[in-house]
Amino acid sequence: MPIYEYTCNSCGHKFEVLRKFEERDNPIECPSCKSSDTRREMSAFGTAKGSGSFGWSGTCGSPGSSRFG
């Protein structure tokens, strides 16, 4: 199951949730304020390039600016 990133429109809290692909756009409760007014965000993702290195792709940030690298 993929991990999706969400932002609460009520309090601005950003959080991640492990969900089935089919459930990604279903309403989800903010763990901070309990509002269901949330939106799914676009996420950066990693791909294996071989030799144990990872390449970063997506719309958030650039290589080297990832929180994972």
C-alpha positions in Angstrom: 0.0 0.0 0.0 1.3 3.5 -0.8 1.8 6.3 1.7 -0.1 9.4 0.8 0.5 12.9 2.1 -2.4 15.1 3.2 -2.9 18.7 4.4 -5.7 19.8 6.7 -7.5 22.8 5.3 -8.7 23.7 8.8 -5.5 23.8 10.8 -2.8 23.4 8.2 -1.4 20.2 9.7 0.5 17.9 7.2 0.4 14.2 7.8 1.0 10.9 6.0 -1.3 7.9 5.8 -0.8 4.3 4.5 -3.9 3.6 2.4 -5.1 1.5 -0.4 -4.9 3.1 -3.9 -8.7 2.9 -4.2 -9.1 4.9 -0.9 -6.6 7.7 -1.7 -9.3 10.4 -2.4 -11.8 9.3 0.3 -12.3 11.8 3.1 -9.8 11.3 6.0 -9.7 12.9 9.4 -6.9 15.2 10.5 -5.1 13.6 13.4 -4.5 17.1 14.9 -7.9 18.8 14.8 -10.2 15.9 13.8 -11.5 17.9 10.7 -12.3 15.9 7.6 -11.6 19.0 5.4 -8.3 17.6 4.1 -6.6 17.4 0.7 -4.1 14.9 -0.8 -0.8 16.5 -1.8 1.6 15.6 -4.6 4.6 13.8 -3.3 8.2 13.3 -4.4 9.2 9.7 -4.8 12.4 7.7 -5.1 13.4 5.2 -7.8 16.2 2.7 -7.7 19.0 3.4 -10.2 21.1 0.4 -9.3 24.4 0.1 -7.3 22.4 1.0 -4.1 21.8 4.7 -5.2 18.5 6.3 -5.5 17.3 9.0 -7.9 14.6 11.4 -6.8 11.7 12.3 -9.0 8.5 14.2 -8.6 7.3 17.8 -8.2 8.5 18.6 -4.6 12.0 19.9 -4.3 15.1 18.9 -6.2 17.8 16.2 -5.8 19.6 16.7 -2.5 16.8 18.7 -0.9 14.7 15.6 -0.1 14.1 14.7 3.6 15.2 11.2 2.6 18.5 11.9 1.0 
